[in-house]
Amino acid sequence: MPKGYWIANVDVHDAAVYEKYRAANAKPFADFGAKFLVRGAAPDIREGSSHPRVVVIEFASLADAVACYESADYQAAKDIRASVSDGNLVIVEGYTP
């Protein structure tokens, strides 16, 4: 079964409040087995554009990735993030050759 991934590009406007988001997302990420592959790395932009913070999170499956995002716990955390950041987040299924 292919893994699922969250890929986010974010611009954080208030680091102190964003830390509250990170604390709040710990439970849903643990509940759904999230594994950070990239966390806050600054991008080396070669084409197009990006926000200054890049995050890639791996889940055991696409269903887990979607369920985590849709969970009440993550939605509460997202409300904190949304107040202090702008960005993009996509959920994608991993490639299995």
PyRosetta script that sets phi, psi and omega in degrees:
from pyrosetta import init, pose_from_sequence

init()
pose = pose_from_sequence("MPKGYWIANVDVHDAAVYEKYRAANAKPFADFGAKFLVRGAAPDIREGSSHPRVVVIEFASLADAVACYESADYQAAKDIRASVSDGNLVIVEGYTP")
pose.set_psi(1, 130.9)
pose.set_omega(1, 179.3)
pose.set_phi(2, -67.2)
pose.set_psi(2, 147.4)
pose.set_omega(2, 176.5)
pose.set_phi(3, -76.1)
pose.set_psi(3, 165.5)
pose.set_omega(3, 175.0)
pose.set_phi(4, -115.1)
pose.set_psi(4, 151.0)
pose.set_omega(4, -177.1)
pose.set_phi(5, -136.4)
pose.set_psi(5, 142.3)
pose.set_omega(5, 164.8)
pose.set_phi(6, -100.9)
pose.set_psi(6, 133.2)
pose.set_omega(6, 174.2)
pose.set_phi(7, -125.5)
pose.set_psi(7, 120.5)
pose.set_omega(7, -175.9)
pose.set_phi(8, -128.9)
pose.set_psi(8, 143.1)
pose.set_omega(8, 170.5)
pose.set_phi(9, -121.3)
pose.set_psi(9, 121.8)
pose.set_omega(9, -170.2)
pose.set_phi(10, -135.0)
pose.set_psi(10, 145.4)
pose.set_omega(10, 171.4)
pose.set_phi(11, -116.5)
pose.set_psi(11, 113.5)
pose.set_omega(11, -176.6)
pose.set_phi(12, -94.0)
pose.set_psi(12, 128.1)
pose.set_omega(12, -177.9)
pose.set_phi(13, -100.0)
pose.set_psi(13, -17.2)
pose.set_omega(13, 180.0)
pose.set_phi(14, -145.1)
pose.set_psi(14, 99.5)
pose.set_omega(14, -174.5)
pose.set_phi(15, -62.7)
pose.set_psi(15, -35.4)
pose.set_omega(15, -178.8)
pose.set_phi(16, -64.8)
pose.set_psi(16, -45.2)
pose.set_omega(16, 178.6)
pose.set_phi(17, -70.0)
pose.set_psi(17, -35.7)
pose.set_omega(17, 178.4)
pose.set_phi(18, -61.6)
pose.set_psi(18, -32.9)
pose.set_omega(18, 175.8)
pose.set_phi(19, -62.7)
pose.set_psi(19, -33.5)
pose.set_omega(19, 175.9)
pose.set_phi(20, -65.5)
pose.set_psi(20, -37.4)
pose.set_omega(20, 175.0)
pose.set_phi(21, -61.7)
pose.set_psi(21, -46.4)
pose.set_omega(21, 179.9)
pose.set_phi(22, -60.0)
pose.set_psi(22, -40.1)
pose.set_omega(22, 177.4)
pose.set_phi(23, -65.7)
pose.set_psi(23, -40.4)
pose.set_omega(23, -177.6)
pose.set_phi(24, -71.8)
pose.set_psi(24, -28.6)
pose.set_omega(24, -178.5)
pose.set_phi(25, -84.1)
pose.set_psi(25, -8.0)
pose.set_omega(25, -177.4)
pose.set_phi(26, -59.7)
pose.set_psi(26, -42.9)
pose.set_omega(26, -178.0)
pose.set_phi(27, -65.6)
pose.set_psi(27, -53.8)
pose.set_omega(27, -179.9)
pose.set_phi(28, -62.6)
pose.set_psi(28, -35.1)
pose.set_omega(28, 178.2)
pose.set_phi(29, -64.9)
pose.set_psi(29, -40.4)
pose.set_omega(29, 176.8)
pose.set_phi(30, -66.6)
pose.set_psi(30, -42.2)
pose.set_omega(30, -178.9)
pose.set_phi(31, -59.7)
pose.set_psi(31, -34.0)
pose.set_omega(31, -175.7)
pose.set_phi(32, -107.2)
pose.set_psi(32, 12.9)
pose.set_omega(32, 173.7)
pose.set_phi(33, 68.0)
pose.set_psi(33, 32.1)
pose.set_omega(33, -179.5)
pose.set_phi(34, -65.3)
pose.set_psi(34, 140.2)
pose.set_omega(34, 176.9)
pose.set_phi(35, -128.7)
pose.set_psi(35, 119.8)
pose.set_omega(35, 178.8)
pose.set_phi(36, -75.1)
pose.set_psi(36, 124.8)
pose.set_omega(36, 173.3)
pose.set_phi(37, -99.0)
pose.set_psi(37, -33.5)
pose.set_omega(37, 176.1)
pose.set_phi(38, -139.4)
pose.set_psi(38, 131.0)
pose.set_omega(38, -178.7)
pose.set_phi(39, -138.6)
pose.set_psi(39, 99.3)
pose.set_omega(39, 174.4)
pose.set_phi(40, 81.4)
pose.set_psi(40, 11.7)
pose.set_omega(40, -178.0)
pose.set_phi(41, -67.2)
pose.set_psi(41, 141.5)
pose.set_omega(41, 174.9)
pose.set_phi(42, -78.9)
pose.set_psi(42, 130.2)
pose.set_omega(42, -176.3)
pose.set_phi(43, -77.2)
pose.set_psi(43, 148.2)
pose.set_omega(43, 168.8)
pose.set_phi(44, -99.7)
pose.set_psi(44, 90.9)
pose.set_omega(44, -171.5)
pose.set_phi(45, -76.1)
pose.set_psi(45, 120.7)
pose.set_omega(45, 179.2)
pose.set_phi(46, -106.7)
pose.set_psi(46, -27.1)
pose.set_omega(46, 178.4)
pose.set_phi(47, -148.3)
pose.set_psi(47, 146.2)
pose.set_omega(47, 177.2)
pose.set_phi(48, 71.1)
pose.set_psi(48, -145.8)
pose.set_omega(48, -176.9)
pose.set_phi(49, -143.3)
pose.set_psi(49, 164.8)
pose.set_omega(49, -179.9)
pose.set_phi(50, -155.5)
pose.set_psi(50, 156.9)
pose.set_omega(50, 168.4)
pose.set_phi(51, -76.6)
pose.set_psi(51, 163.4)
pose.set_omega(51, -172.8)
pose.set_phi(52, -71.3)
pose.set_psi(52, -14.4)
pose.set_omega(52, -177.8)
pose.set_phi(53, -117.8)
pose.set_psi(53, 128.6)
pose.set_omega(53, -180.0)
pose.set_phi(54, -118.4)
pose.set_psi(54, 134.1)
pose.set_omega(54, 179.1)
pose.set_phi(55, -132.7)
pose.set_psi(55, 134.7)
pose.set_omega(55, 173.5)
pose.set_phi(56, -129.6)
pose.set_psi(56, 123.8)
pose.set_omega(56, -178.3)
pose.set_phi(57, -122.2)
pose.set_psi(57, 132.0)
pose.set_omega(57, -179.3)
pose.set_phi(58, -102.5)
pose.set_psi(58, 140.1)
pose.set_omega(58, 175.1)
pose.set_phi(59, -125.3)
pose.set_psi(59, 159.1)
pose.set_omega(59, -178.4)
pose.set_phi(60, -62.2)
pose.set_psi(60, -26.8)
pose.set_omega(60, -178.9)
pose.set_phi(61, -153.5)
pose.set_psi(61, 163.7)
pose.set_omega(61, 174.3)
pose.set_phi(62, -61.8)
pose.set_psi(62, -39.2)
pose.set_omega(62, 179.4)
pose.set_phi(63, -60.2)
pose.set_psi(63, -40.6)
pose.set_omega(63, 177.6)
pose.set_phi(64, -66.0)
pose.set_psi(64, -39.4)
pose.set_omega(64, 179.7)
pose.set_phi(65, -62.7)
pose.set_psi(65, -43.5)
pose.set_omega(65, 179.4)
pose.set_phi(66, -69.4)
pose.set_psi(66, -44.2)
pose.set_omega(66, -179.2)
pose.set_phi(67, -62.1)
pose.set_psi(67, -38.7)
pose.set_omega(67, 177.3)
pose.set_phi(68, -60.9)
pose.set_psi(68, -49.1)
pose.set_omega(68, -178.9)
pose.set_phi(69, -59.7)
pose.set_psi(69, -40.8)
pose.set_omega(69, -175.7)
pose.set_phi(70, -82.7)
pose.set_psi(70, -7.5)
pose.set_omega(70, -178.0)
pose.set_phi(71, -66.0)
pose.set_psi(71, 150.6)
pose.set_omega(71, 178.7)
pose.set_phi(72, -60.6)
pose.set_psi(72, -39.0)
pose.set_omega(72, -179.9)
pose.set_phi(73, -63.8)
pose.set_psi(73, -42.8)
pose.set_omega(73, 179.7)
pose.set_phi(74, -70.9)
pose.set_psi(74, -37.6)
pose.set_omega(74, 179.3)
pose.set_phi(75, -61.0)
pose.set_psi(75, -37.1)
pose.set_omega(75, 175.4)
pose.set_phi(76, -64.8)
pose.set_psi(76, -41.4)
pose.set_omega(76, 177.2)
pose.set_phi(77, -64.9)
pose.set_psi(77, -42.3)
pose.set_omega(77, -179.1)
pose.set_phi(78, -59.6)
pose.set_psi(78, -36.2)
pose.set_omega(78, 178.2)
pose.set_phi(79, -59.6)
pose.set_psi(79, -36.1)
pose.set_omega(79, 176.8)
pose.set_phi(80, -67.5)
pose.set_psi(80, -48.6)
pose.set_omega(80, -178.6)
pose.set_phi(81, -59.9)
pose.set_psi(81, -43.0)
pose.set_omega(81, -174.7)
pose.set_phi(82, -62.3)
pose.set_psi(82, -25.8)
pose.set_omega(82, -178.3)
pose.set_phi(83, -76.9)
pose.set_psi(83, -15.6)
pose.set_omega(83, -174.3)
pose.set_phi(84, -132.4)
pose.set_psi(84, 13.7)
pose.set_omega(84, -178.9)
pose.set_phi(85, -150.7)
pose.set_psi(85, 160.3)
pose.set_omega(85, 172.5)
pose.set_phi(86, -126.6)
pose.set_psi(86, 149.0)
pose.set_omega(86, 177.3)
pose.set_phi(87, 170.8)
pose.set_psi(87, -166.2)
pose.set_omega(87, -179.6)
pose.set_phi(88, -131.9)
pose.set_psi(88, 143.1)
pose.set_omega(88, 175.6)
pose.set_phi(89, -139.1)
pose.set_psi(89, 127.7)
pose.set_omega(89, 175.2)
pose.set_phi(90, -122.9)
pose.set_psi(90, 149.3)
pose.set_omega(90, 174.2)
pose.set_phi(91, -114.0)
pose.set_psi(91, 126.5)
pose.set_omega(91, -176.3)
pose.set_phi(92, -134.1)
pose.set_psi(92, 154.2)
pose.set_omega(92, 174.5)
pose.set_phi(93, -86.2)
pose.set_psi(93, 138.6)
pose.set_omega(93, 178.9)
pose.set_phi(94, -70.4)
pose.set_psi(94, 161.4)
pose.set_omega(94, -179.9)
pose.set_phi(95, -88.2)
pose.set_psi(95, 132.1)
pose.set_omega(95, 174.1)
pose.set_phi(96, -123.5)
pose.set_psi(96, 112.7)
pose.set_omega(96, -178.9)
pose.set_phi(97, -66.8)
pose.dump_pdb("model.pdb")
